[in-house]
Amino acid sequence: MKALIESIVTPLVDHPDDIVVTETEEETKIVYHLSVHQNDVGKVIGKNGRIAKAIRTVVYAAKSDANKRIYLDIM
Amino acid sequence: MREITASGQTVEEAVQSALEQLNTTRDHVKVDIIDEGKKGLLGVFGSKRAVVKVILTKNQIQQAEKYLKEIVNNMQVATEVTTTVEDKHVTFDLSGEKIALVIGKRGQTLNALQYLVHLAINKDGKDFYTVTVDAEGYRVRRKETLESLAIKMADKATRLNKKVALEPMPAYERKVIHSALQDNHHVSTYSDGVEPHRHIVIKP
């Protein structure tokens, strides 16, 4: 899952080295926290969150077999 | 994008030396000639070295295909990607098992993928491409569904003599409906609302 998020985001940003994805598992959900370089924040959110929405759609579609909800948190 | 300036006795030599430094081949670069150089008298007096600027270009289409493949593989879906290029329009066709996962409800995952690939392909390339991501003819099937929906809803509108609002759709799906009902003289169509809730209204 982490690999998926990284592979989606990497080509969209100018500073691929600063992408950090952390995973926090809670009782009913798994939260992935994505943080990028300060100047790249706009590139992963987009106008009206259009890019963020697309990233989330793809990530949620790929949800694994574990019966837990997935959240993607973009800083 | 990386670029480098190199010089040599002739333009050709300068380009060659730049290519060696960039460790690439002629197909992957764009060459700007800054100075053609002069032979000079007897090759000694007044000779000027040729200077070129060589810019390393990425093959946008190949990059995008790689990007798309990586995403679907990371989604744990085994798929084949077929790429067709028509002028400035690139179509990626996905096929394989579990393709439904890639399409998503009403194609929302497919549309998200298409948008992401569109961003990646046009990020720092010199050419602008439009992108279609398709999965086993989904777009064609969807088009047929939309057209029959359009006809059905237009009938409903004329029968009830009332406006009929459809559910929100992305721009090109609305376009399909608009053009399907363009020749229908009993109804007119327009779009209402703001993206992403923009939807079609059929008016008798």
Interface residues (C-beta under 8 A of the other chain):
Chain A: A3 L4 S7 I8 P11 L12 N48 R50 I51 K53 A54 I55 T57 V58 A61 A62 S64
Chain B: Q63 Y67 E70 I71 N74 M75 Q76 V77 L101 V102 G104 Q108 T109 N111 A112 L113 Y115 L116 L119 A120 K123 E195 P196
